[in-house]
């Protein structure tokens, strides 16, 4: 199915954001693939149905519909790696480590995710026992080589790996981040196999052998698949568009070339959500919001994040878990809940209603799309009148409400009506979203009442006001093009490279790190040759005796920054206690061209010019009459109260009774949610 509509979003660019060639950003989602481009100072977006069996097909279709020509610059947010992790469809990985430590990758930390649960599932391990190989070598905790593997032992290792049928190899020797001599010899021997190699001292020269090994295994697990996909896409783009290039969004919010992303695919596992974070934060800052909670609801999941200008904006982390597997590379601090527009609803044996994490996806999709037969959140919104069925996706998709009603009636369990079933689905899914937001706010010492909720994704604006009321967040902002904001963020993102190294030094030596930083920056200088870049230096610090650390900006006030962050996060600080510098980190950033949204002059209005019709919408157990507005016709200064529905190409915004909407000077929808 092809979905195309010219949708324009005016921007004034402080420089040519597209250069001589057209820059196109593509975000591949579970249901739709969003494609955006800057054309003559305006943003153009098209949406096409995703093609899960061959994601590149939808990408190339979208690029073609945007009128790409020779030398196109394609920026891609991909879910290929994420899906492989979720579906366990990656490669057969051989894990090579120091003899005696082969099973650390399976043992993990032996932590209990649910402290009082009587039974615990085994830690997720992507490497079966027969593919774990030990090397007779040893490096001390001070970096001294205590035992070297012989040539004969290395030859035996190579033959064992060859005979195992492994498709890719992860190499992580004990303390190789301090002295890589033995690891380099092992890698040199394994190169004879011609398999993709993920190497600890190259990719992640940090301590914590389990997390380092797990990260390398994930990289190896994804490498063959991602290399085939990204390099194939790059070749196709270059061939079809005469020298066109492909770049990829990293989980950290920065852009890298397709070649590097193919070698280190672990850095792309949250590629698409990272684009949404960047896009939402840029839009919020431009509109004057400096404390925001981002709420991105797509077809299969909801991603939430927190950003505060006072503490450096969007938060990042080096400790994440993806599909049950620890990953220790820089990522935007995003929390994901299995609740999206395509999430399936069901009753358990006890009659309780559950929503997600299973999803209808792109195939078969929600019932109302014509092929699915299981209730989803999208179907519930339609049956409660919260979608504009006349102009959904610009009229490119016809919604079958009658079919959805019949299926809901047959599956409503003990509930008295279809409306009660649909409303129950929304209550359950909104509770899951509420819980996800509390994880990144309340549980980390932030009061949601001091933030604005920025909602985007195809489903975010539908549920934003209900979620905000549950959290007592006073204001909701719906940015322009909410359903394609992840692609917008990818389009506007900076090129970024991250480097790190474990040092384990006393806090008193904070001023003696220049040589460590300079060595990492030298690598970045070569990679960004000929480009103007900025350097950001940070350090991971902890109190002596602690097991985990906090990342702060390096400088003369780094210690005080740590104390303040520790107090905010954990409720106390001890300035009399000694500090330890664990890791040093460098981020090199090539800034994208500056842009500013067009400002419209505010003028008093009630949105009458945008009023399309009235319809019945279900709120709080009753049908009420609500107005339907066309967002493209709303102007800065328009103001009205709910109940209302604001329809647009990429999404729809629900304004409940008691809420008041104002269109700001950037044509964002700013909603005071009321009680």
Beta strands, then each sheet from edge to edge (+ up, - down):
strand 1: 7-14
strand 2: 23-28
strand 3: 32-39
strand 4: 42-49
strand 5: 73-77
strand 6: 93-98
strand 7: 132-135
strand 8: 138-139
strand 9: 145-147
strand 10: 168-171
strand 11: 196-199
strand 12: 245-249
strand 13: 255-257
strand 14: 291-297
strand 15: 302-308
strand 16: 313-314
strand 17: 316-317
strand 18: 320-322
strand 19: 325-327
strand 20: 331-332
strand 21: 335-337
strand 22: 343-347
strand 23: 353-359
strand 24: 452-456
strand 25: 475-478
strand 26: 495-506
strand 27: 534-543
strand 28: 550-553
strand 29: 579-590
strand 30: 594-597
strand 31: 611-619
strand 32: 622-630
strand 33: 639-641
strand 34: 644-647
strand 35: 652-655
strand 36: 660-663
strand 37: 669-672
sheet 1: 13+ 12- 5- 2- 3+ 4- 1+ 30-
sheet 2: 7+ 6+ 10+ 11+
sheet 3: 8+ 9-
sheet 4: 16+ 15- 14+ 24+ 25+ 37- 36+ 33-
sheet 5: 16+ 15- 21+
sheet 6: 17+ 20-
sheet 7: 18+ 19-
sheet 8: 22+ 23-
sheet 9: 26+ 29- 27+ 28-
sheet 10: 31+ 32- 34- 35+
end
